[in-house]
Amino acid sequence: MVVSGFAVVIAAGTLLLALPQATESGDAAHWRDAFFTATSAVCVTGLVTVDTGSYWSTFGEVVILGLIQVGGLGLMTLATLFAILLSRRLGLRARMVAQAETKTMRMTDVRRVVRQVVVFSLVSEALVAAVLTVRLVQGYGEPIGRALYLGMFHAVSAFNNAGFALWPDSLVRFAADPWINLTICAAILIGGLGFPVVFDLARNWRRPGTWTVLTRVTLGMTALLLTGGTLVLTSAEWNNPGTLGGLPTPARLLAGFTAAVMPRTAGFNTIDIAQMRPESWMATDVLMFIGGGSAGTAGGIKVTTFGLLGFVLWAEMRGETQVNVGHRRLPAGTQRQATAIVLLSIGMITAVTFTLLTLTPHSLDRVLFEVTSAFGTVGLSTGITAELPGGGQLLLIGLMFLGRIGPLTFATALALRERAQRYELPEERPIVG
């Protein structure tokens, strides 16, 4: 149902963007450009084959905005509902523990949860749009109507981690503007944390000891990745004249932080990605692959998955038979699901990267960056997306689709299919390593 629903929305968006009214020129867009843009919008990725602001008309931009909203809000709602669905498959004792942990894991809460997700999303977008509108009017002399439209478009795009921008240089012109950058970064982080984490914090922000494992892992990994990403990218690009080198020191620090936030699957950029050094591309690849929080608008394998595998590794290194996170034990099934998601994700990225290397003359670092950006539904690009052949763009379309709904639906399917075996086979330990 999830796959079919997203496919129907993408098909409808493709048809609307293929209309002559959707382009500035009045000519019907090529079906592949319409298909690619619709998929990128619904999957809240941000990769494009044509410039959004100059190629599409106002009608086309509104269609893209609607697809972003449906894709981001739909995924957040579905992820939350899947969590409730999984709670029904637990035993009585496990259900009681789950309800105590999350405060929302009951079927009677479905309507309330959906309403809270929608209201939370719309209010967050409205606040971000208001700040951006005021800044564009006062700081850049935009007419109030134009500023309101730009503020609303980029607020929705930021909160849903889409990365679509109406300026041809994305946010490069605002690289030194903390009002624009920090507001959009805040929207990205809040949307990417996930609904369960945000509402857990809203209820228990004064009592960290009562936070759920999901909240603790998500916040801890987010802080670690943001800090590490900022230090690595800022130091690597500090003297690069094509990126941070031409900015004053405060603007370099701001742009370095922003560059660490965007790979959480946002896709905006305040520096020229194509001019970044290879080591920065590699660091960004890692951040894009991990992505943001579960049950949010971000993509990637999710920081929760990555963090839980870190706890698994730590327990193995210490020789412990159980994996504990705080005062909670991590079920073996969750460990297997996290491992399966990571391995399958690496396999998909490897296969598509290898295929594109055979189809295009581009170097490995650029192709890997583009493929990881598509899988993580990020939208950052070294500038080769529009240059890819038709077959290569179709591969990225498929990867964006799988990257958006794959980890969620696959993890849910694994959890729903889990069943206890009534027998055990004799144990034999093979040589590992």
C-alpha positions as CSV (number, residue, x, y, z in Angstrom):
1,M,0.0,0.0,0.0
2,V,2.8,2.4,0.8
3,V,4.7,1.7,-2.4
4,S,1.5,2.0,-4.4
5,G,0.5,5.2,-2.7
6,F,3.8,7.0,-3.3
7,A,3.8,5.7,-6.9
8,V,0.3,7.2,-7.6
9,V,1.4,10.5,-6.2
10,I,4.5,10.6,-8.3
11,A,2.5,9.6,-11.4
12,A,0.0,12.4,-10.7
13,G,2.8,14.9,-10.2
14,T,4.5,13.8,-13.4
15,L,1.3,14.4,-15.4
16,L,0.8,17.9,-13.9
17,L,4.5,18.9,-14.5
18,A,4.2,17.7,-18.1
19,L,1.5,20.2,-18.8
20,P,2.5,23.3,-20.9
21,Q,1.3,25.5,-18.0
22,A,3.9,24.1,-15.7
23,T,6.9,25.7,-17.6
24,E,8.0,29.3,-18.0
25,S,8.3,28.8,-21.8
26,G,4.8,27.4,-22.2
27,D,6.2,24.3,-23.9
28,A,5.5,20.9,-22.3
29,A,8.5,19.6,-20.3
30,H,10.2,16.4,-21.4
31,W,8.6,13.5,-19.7
32,R,11.9,12.5,-18.1
33,D,12.4,15.9,-16.5
34,A,8.8,15.9,-15.3
35,F,9.2,12.3,-13.9
36,F,12.6,13.1,-12.3
37,T,11.3,16.3,-10.6
38,A,8.1,14.7,-9.4
39,T,10.0,11.8,-7.9
40,S,12.5,14.1,-6.3
41,A,9.7,16.2,-4.8
42,V,7.6,13.4,-3.4
43,C,10.7,11.6,-2.1
44,V,11.8,15.0,-0.7
45,T,15.2,14.7,-2.3
46,G,16.0,17.9,-4.1
47,L,18.1,16.6,-7.0
48,V,17.0,18.3,-10.3
49,T,17.7,18.0,-14.0
50,V,16.5,21.6,-14.7
51,D,16.7,24.8,-12.6
52,T,13.6,24.9,-10.4
53,G,13.1,28.7,-10.3
54,S,13.7,29.5,-13.9
55,Y,12.4,26.5,-15.7
56,W,9.1,25.9,-13.9
57,S,6.3,28.4,-13.9
58,T,4.5,29.5,-10.7
59,F,2.0,26.7,-11.4
60,G,4.8,24.2,-11.7
61,E,6.4,25.5,-8.5
62,V,3.1,25.1,-6.6
63,V,2.8,21.6,-7.9
64,I,6.3,20.8,-6.6
65,L,5.5,22.4,-3.3
66,G,2.4,20.3,-3.0
67,L,4.3,17.1,-3.8
68,I,7.0,18.0,-1.2
69,Q,4.3,18.5,1.5
70,V,2.5,15.3,0.6
71,G,5.8,13.3,0.5
72,G,7.2,14.7,3.8
73,L,4.0,14.8,5.8
74,G,2.9,11.4,4.4
75,L,6.1,9.7,5.4
76,M,6.2,11.1,8.9
77,T,2.6,10.1,9.4
78,L,3.2,6.6,8.0
79,A,6.3,6.0,10.1
80,T,4.4,7.0,13.3
81,L,1.4,4.8,12.4
82,F,3.7,1.9,11.6
83,A,5.1,2.2,15.1
84,I,1.6,1.9,16.5
85,L,0.9,-1.0,14.2
86,L,4.0,-2.9,15.4
87,S,2.9,-2.4,19.0
88,R,-0.2,-4.5,18.3
89,R,2.0,-7.4,17.4
90,L,3.7,-7.4,20.7
91,G,2.8,-9.5,23.7
92,L,0.9,-8.0,26.6
93,R,4.0,-7.4,28.7
94,A,5.9,-5.9,25.8
95,R,2.9,-3.7,24.9
96,M,2.8,-2.3,28.4
97,V,6.5,-1.5,28.4
98,A,6.1,0.1,24.9
99,Q,3.2,2.3,26.0
100,A,5.1,3.4,29.1
101,E,8.2,4.2,26.9
102,T,6.4,6.1,24.1
103,K,3.2,7.4,25.7
104,T,1.5,7.1,22.2
105,M,1.8,3.4,21.3
106,R,-2.0,2.6,21.5
107,M,-4.4,2.0,18.6
108,T,-6.9,4.4,20.3
109,D,-4.3,7.1,19.8
110,V,-4.1,6.9,16.0
111,R,-6.4,9.8,15.3
112,R,-4.8,12.0,17.9
113,V,-1.3,11.1,16.7
114,V,-2.1,11.9,13.1
115,R,-3.7,15.2,14.1
116,Q,-0.7,16.2,16.1
117,V,1.7,15.3,13.3
118,V,-0.2,17.5,10.9
119,V,-0.6,20.4,13.3
120,F,3.1,20.2,14.3
121,S,4.2,20.2,10.7
122,L,2.0,23.1,9.6
123,V,2.8,25.3,12.6
124,S,6.5,24.7,12.2
125,E,6.4,25.6,8.6
126,A,4.4,28.7,9.3
127,L,6.9,30.0,11.9
128,V,9.8,29.4,9.6
129,A,8.0,31.1,6.7
130,A,7.3,34.1,8.9
131,V,10.9,34.5,9.8
132,L,12.1,34.1,6.2
133,T,9.5,36.5,4.9
134,V,10.4,39.3,7.4
135,R,14.1,38.8,6.6
136,L,13.7,38.9,2.8
137,V,11.6,42.1,3.1
138,Q,13.8,44.0,5.5
139,G,17.2,42.7,4.5
140,Y,16.9,42.2,0.7
141,G,14.0,44.6,-0.3
142,E,11.8,41.9,-1.6
143,P,8.1,43.0,-2.2
144,I,5.9,41.6,0.6
145,G,4.0,39.3,-1.8
146,R,7.1,37.8,-3.4
147,A,8.8,37.5,0.1
148,L,5.8,35.6,1.4
149,Y,5.9,33.2,-1.5
150,L,9.6,32.6,-1.2
151,G,9.4,32.2,2.6
152,M,6.5,29.7,2.4
153,F,8.2,27.7,-0.4
154,H,11.5,27.4,1.3
155,A,10.0,26.8,4.8
156,V,8.1,23.8,3.4
157,S,11.2,22.6,1.5
158,A,13.4,23.0,4.6
159,F,11.1,21.4,7.2
160,N,10.5,18.4,4.9
161,N,14.2,18.1,4.2
162,A,13.6,18.5,0.5
163,G,16.2,21.0,-0.5
164,F,14.4,22.6,-3.5
165,A,15.3,26.2,-3.9
166,L,14.0,28.9,-6.2
167,W,17.4,30.6,-6.5
168,P,19.8,29.2,-9.1
169,D,22.6,29.1,-6.6
170,S,20.5,27.5,-3.9
171,L,21.4,29.5,-0.8
172,V,25.0,30.6,-1.8
173,R,24.0,34.2,-1.9
174,F,23.0,34.0,1.8
175,A,26.2,32.2,2.9
176,A,27.0,35.0,5.5
177,D,23.4,35.6,6.6
178,P,22.7,33.9,10.0
179,W,19.0,34.8,9.9
180,I,18.4,32.8,6.7
181,N,20.8,30.0,7.4
182,L,20.1,29.3,11.0
183,T,16.3,29.5,10.5
184,I,16.5,26.9,7.7
185,C,18.9,24.8,9.6
186,A,16.5,24.8,12.6
187,A,13.6,23.7,10.3
188,I,15.8,20.9,8.9
189,L,16.8,19.6,12.3
190,I,13.3,19.7,13.8
191,G,11.8,18.0,10.8
192,G,14.6,15.5,10.7
193,L,14.4,14.5,14.4
194,G,11.1,12.8,14.0
195,F,7.7,13.2,15.6
196,P,8.2,10.7,18.5
197,V,11.4,12.4,19.5
198,V,10.0,15.9,19.3
199,F,7.0,15.1,21.4
200,D,9.0,13.1,23.9
201,L,11.2,16.2,24.4
202,A,8.1,18.4,24.7
203,R,6.7,16.2,27.4
204,N,9.9,15.4,29.3
205,W,12.5,18.1,28.5
206,R,13.1,18.7,32.2
207,R,13.5,14.9,32.9
208,P,16.2,13.4,30.6
209,G,16.1,10.3,32.7
210,T,12.7,9.5,31.4
211,W,13.6,9.9,27.7
212,T,13.0,6.9,25.5
213,V,15.9,5.0,23.9
214,L,14.9,6.4,20.5
215,T,15.2,10.0,21.9
216,R,18.5,9.4,23.6
217,V,20.1,7.7,20.6
218,T,18.7,10.2,18.1
219,L,19.8,13.3,20.1
220,G,23.2,11.8,20.9
221,M,24.0,10.8,17.4
222,T,22.7,14.0,15.9
223,A,24.9,16.1,18.2
224,L,27.9,13.9,17.5
225,L,27.4,14.0,13.7
226,L,26.8,17.8,13.6
227,T,29.8,18.5,15.8
228,G,32.1,16.1,13.9
229,G,30.7,17.1,10.5
230,T,31.2,20.8,11.3
231,L,34.8,20.3,12.4
232,V,35.8,18.1,9.4
233,L,34.1,20.2,6.7
234,T,35.2,23.5,8.1
235,S,38.8,22.5,8.5
236,A,39.0,20.8,5.1
237,E,37.5,23.8,3.2
238,W,38.9,26.6,5.4
239,N,41.5,27.7,2.8
240,N,39.7,26.5,-0.3
241,P,39.0,29.7,-2.4
242,G,36.1,28.0,-4.2
243,T,34.2,27.4,-1.0
244,L,35.0,28.9,2.4
245,G,38.3,30.6,1.5
246,G,36.7,33.7,0.1
247,L,34.5,34.3,3.2
248,P,35.3,36.3,6.4
249,T,35.9,34.2,9.5
250,P,32.4,34.4,11.0
251,A,30.8,33.5,7.6
252,R,33.2,30.6,7.3
253,L,32.1,29.2,10.6
254,L,28.5,29.7,9.7
255,A,28.9,28.1,6.3
256,G,30.8,25.2,7.8
257,F,28.0,24.5,10.3
258,T,25.4,24.8,7.5
259,A,27.4,22.4,5.3
260,A,27.3,19.8,8.2
261,V,23.5,20.2,8.6
262,M,22.5,19.9,5.0
263,P,23.7,16.2,4.5
264,R,21.0,15.2,7.0
265,T,19.0,15.0,3.7
266,A,18.2,18.7,3.3
267,G,19.9,19.4,0.0
268,F,20.4,23.2,0.2
269,N,23.9,24.5,-0.1
270,T,25.6,27.8,0.8
271,I,28.9,26.8,-0.8
272,D,29.7,25.4,-4.3
273,I,29.5,21.7,-3.9
274,A,31.4,21.1,-7.2
275,Q,34.4,23.1,-5.8
276,M,34.7,21.1,-2.6
277,R,37.8,18.9,-2.0
278,P,37.6,15.1,-2.4
279,E,38.0,14.6,1.4
280,S,34.9,16.8,2.0
281,W,32.9,14.9,-0.6
282,M,33.8,11.7,1.3
283,A,32.8,13.1,4.7
284,T,29.6,14.4,3.1
285,D,28.9,10.9,1.7
286,V,29.1,9.4,5.2
287,L,26.7,12.1,6.6
288,M,24.3,11.6,3.7
289,F,24.3,7.8,4.1
290,I,23.4,8.0,7.8
291,G,20.8,10.7,7.3
292,G,18.4,11.9,10.1
293,G,16.0,10.6,12.7
294,S,13.4,7.9,12.4
295,A,9.7,8.8,11.8
296,G,10.8,12.2,10.5
297,T,11.2,13.8,7.1
298,A,14.9,12.9,6.7
299,G,16.2,10.0,4.7
300,G,19.3,7.7,4.9
301,I,19.6,4.7,7.0
302,K,18.7,6.9,10.0
303,V,20.9,8.0,12.9
304,T,19.0,5.5,15.1
305,T,20.1,2.6,13.0
306,F,23.7,3.8,13.0
307,G,23.7,4.5,16.7
308,L,22.3,1.1,17.6
309,L,24.9,-0.6,15.5
310,G,27.5,1.4,17.5
311,F,26.1,0.0,20.7
312,V,26.2,-3.5,19.2
313,L,29.9,-3.1,18.3
314,W,30.7,-1.7,21.7
315,A,29.1,-4.7,23.4
316,E,30.9,-7.1,21.2
317,M,34.2,-5.4,21.9
318,R,33.6,-5.7,25.6
319,G,32.6,-9.4,25.3
320,E,29.0,-8.8,26.5
321,T,26.3,-11.2,25.5
322,Q,23.5,-8.5,25.8
323,V,23.4,-5.1,24.1
324,N,22.3,-2.4,26.5
325,V,21.4,1.2,25.8
326,G,21.2,3.1,29.1
327,H,18.9,1.1,31.3
328,R,17.2,-0.8,28.5
329,R,18.2,-4.0,26.7
330,L,18.2,-4.0,22.9
331,P,16.3,-6.9,21.4
332,A,18.1,-9.3,19.1
333,G,15.5,-8.7,16.4
334,T,16.2,-5.0,16.4
335,Q,19.9,-5.7,16.0
336,R,19.3,-7.9,13.0
337,Q,17.0,-5.4,11.4
338,A,19.6,-2.6,11.7
339,T,22.3,-4.9,10.2
340,A,20.0,-5.9,7.3
341,I,19.1,-2.3,6.5
342,V,22.7,-1.2,6.4
343,L,23.9,-4.1,4.3
344,L,21.1,-3.8,1.8
345,S,21.7,0.0,1.6
346,I,25.4,-0.5,0.9
347,G,24.5,-3.1,-1.7
348,M,22.1,-0.7,-3.6
349,I,24.6,2.2,-3.5
350,T,27.4,-0.1,-4.8
351,A,25.3,-1.6,-7.6
352,V,24.1,1.8,-8.9
353,T,27.5,3.4,-8.6
354,F,29.1,0.6,-10.6
355,T,26.4,0.9,-13.3
356,L,26.8,4.6,-13.6
357,L,30.5,4.3,-13.8
358,T,30.0,2.1,-16.9
359,L,27.5,4.5,-18.4
360,T,29.3,7.9,-17.8
361,P,32.8,9.3,-18.0
362,H,32.6,10.8,-14.6
363,S,35.0,10.0,-11.8
364,L,34.2,7.6,-8.9
365,D,34.1,10.4,-6.3
366,R,31.5,12.4,-8.2
367,V,29.4,9.4,-9.1
368,L,29.4,8.0,-5.6
369,F,28.4,11.5,-4.2
370,E,25.5,11.7,-6.6
371,V,24.3,8.1,-5.9
372,T,24.6,8.5,-2.1
373,S,22.7,11.8,-2.4
374,A,19.9,10.1,-4.3
375,F,19.7,7.1,-1.9
376,G,19.7,9.4,1.2
377,T,17.1,11.7,-0.5
378,V,19.5,14.6,0.2
379,G,19.7,16.5,-3.1
380,L,23.2,17.8,-2.9
381,S,25.0,17.5,-6.2
382,T,28.4,18.0,-7.8
383,G,26.6,19.2,-10.9
384,I,26.5,16.0,-13.0
385,T,22.8,15.1,-12.5
386,A,21.6,16.9,-15.6
387,E,24.6,15.5,-17.6
388,L,23.7,11.9,-16.9
389,P,22.2,9.9,-19.8
390,G,18.6,9.0,-19.7
391,G,19.3,5.5,-18.3
392,G,21.4,7.0,-15.5
393,Q,18.7,9.5,-14.5
394,L,16.2,6.6,-14.4
395,L,18.5,4.7,-12.1
396,L,18.6,7.7,-9.8
397,I,14.8,7.9,-9.9
398,G,14.6,4.3,-8.8
399,L,17.2,4.9,-6.1
400,M,15.4,8.0,-4.7
401,F,12.1,6.0,-4.5
402,L,13.8,3.1,-2.8
403,G,15.8,5.4,-0.5
404,R,12.6,7.2,0.6
405,I,10.3,4.2,1.4
406,G,12.7,1.3,1.5
407,P,14.2,1.5,5.0
408,L,10.9,2.2,6.6
409,T,8.8,-0.5,4.8
410,F,11.6,-3.0,5.0
411,A,12.2,-2.6,8.7
412,T,8.4,-2.8,9.4
413,A,8.1,-5.9,7.3
414,L,10.9,-7.6,9.1
415,A,9.4,-6.7,12.5
416,L,5.9,-7.9,11.4
417,R,7.2,-11.2,10.0
418,E,9.3,-12.0,13.1
419,R,8.1,-15.2,14.9
420,A,9.5,-17.4,17.5
421,Q,11.0,-20.8,16.5
422,R,9.8,-23.9,18.4
423,Y,13.1,-25.6,18.1
424,E,16.9,-25.0,18.0
425,L,19.5,-26.7,15.9
426,P,22.9,-27.8,17.2
427,E,25.4,-25.0,17.4
428,E,28.6,-24.8,15.4
429,R,30.8,-21.7,15.4
430,P,32.6,-21.0,12.1
431,I,35.8,-19.0,11.9
432,V,35.1,-15.3,11.6
433,G,37.8,-12.9,10.4
